[in-house]
Amino acid sequence: MKKIFYYETKIGKIGIVQNNEKITNIYTSDKLSSDGMEVIETPLIIEVYNQLNDYLEGKRKSFDFPIDPEGTEFQKKVWKELQNTPYGETLSYKDIAEKIGNPKASRAIGMANNKNPILIIIPCHRIIGKNGKLVGYAAGLDMKKQLLEMEKENKNKND
């Protein structure tokens, strides 16, 4: 059975979901639901929360815990590539399409981004339009902008 626990953070209320010994979802306040899940704070969920909090405080630039996002093979391929996008940097949907060997798949990349179940950890917020504009983010463009600005501000700290 999946487990979920809720926390209040700098970016609002989040829900962290664990299945077996891996994280499968991080929900923001607009998608919080514990239907079919046990609400319990596990050691792994606590660790994820602590790492996420450190990230939001500008003290962490990467994450170190097991994830298992649920999606199609194509989505998983995209999400795996997104994890290679450096902290404080942005790439376009076209850049990701080229990196996965499918240069005409920009629109499909956008759809996979939109379905990303583990926000922030799989950094889809770092993917922008080829014209440099912020486009689409499941948690809203304001949060996307906030995360990118925070990363830019903290990029050279603690190196």
ChimeraX attribute file (.defattr): number of C-alpha atoms within 10 A of each C-alpha:
attribute: neighborCount
match mode: 1-to-1
recipient: residues
	/A:1	9
	/A:2	18
	/A:3	21
	/A:4	27
	/A:5	20
	/A:6	22
	/A:7	14
	/A:8	12
	/A:9	12
	/A:10	9
	/A:11	14
	/A:12	11
	/A:13	15
	/A:14	21
	/A:15	23
	/A:16	23
	/A:17	28
	/A:18	27
	/A:19	15
	/A:20	10
	/A:21	15
	/A:22	16
	/A:23	24
	/A:24	19
	/A:25	21
	/A:26	24
	/A:27	20
	/A:28	20
	/A:29	15
	/A:30	12
	/A:31	13
	/A:32	15
	/A:33	13
	/A:34	15
	/A:35	9
	/A:36	10
	/A:37	15
	/A:38	14
	/A:39	15
	/A:40	14
	/A:41	16
	/A:42	15
	/A:43	10
	/A:44	17
	/A:45	23
	/A:46	14
	/A:47	13
	/A:48	22
	/A:49	20
	/A:50	12
	/A:51	20
	/A:52	20
	/A:53	17
	/A:54	15
	/A:55	20
	/A:56	18
	/A:57	13
	/A:58	17
	/A:59	15
	/A:60	18
	/A:61	19
	/A:62	16
	/A:63	15
	/A:64	9
	/A:65	14
	/A:66	13
	/A:67	16
	/A:68	16
	/A:69	20
	/A:70	14
	/A:71	14
	/A:72	10
	/A:73	9
	/A:74	13
	/A:75	20
	/A:76	16
	/A:77	14
	/A:78	23
	/A:79	25
	/A:80	15
	/A:81	17
	/A:82	22
	/A:83	17
	/A:84	11
	/A:85	17
	/A:86	14
	/A:87	18
	/A:88	17
	/A:89	12
	/A:90	18
	/A:91	18
	/A:92	20
	/A:93	24
	/A:94	20
	/A:95	20
	/A:96	23
	/A:97	20
	/A:98	14
	/A:99	13
	/A:100	15
	/A:101	10
	/A:102	14
	/A:103	13
	/A:104	12
	/A:105	17
	/A:106	19
	/A:107	12
	/A:108	16
	/A:109	26
	/A:110	23
	/A:111	13
	/A:112	20
	/A:113	24
	/A:114	16
	/A:115	18
	/A:116	24
	/A:117	22
	/A:118	22
	/A:119	19
	/A:120	19
	/A:121	24
	/A:122	23
	/A:123	24
	/A:124	29
	/A:125	27
	/A:126	25
	/A:127	28
	/A:128	21
	/A:129	17
	/A:130	14
	/A:131	7
	/A:132	11
	/A:133	10
	/A:134	18
	/A:135	15
	/A:136	18
	/A:137	22
	/A:138	19
	/A:139	17
	/A:140	12
	/A:141	14
	/A:142	10
	/A:143	15
	/A:144	23
	/A:145	16
	/A:146	13
	/A:147	20
	/A:148	19
	/A:149	13
	/A:150	16
	/A:151	22
	/A:152	15
	/A:153	12
	/A:154	19
	/A:155	18
	/A:156	10
	/A:157	12
	/A:158	9
	/A:159	6
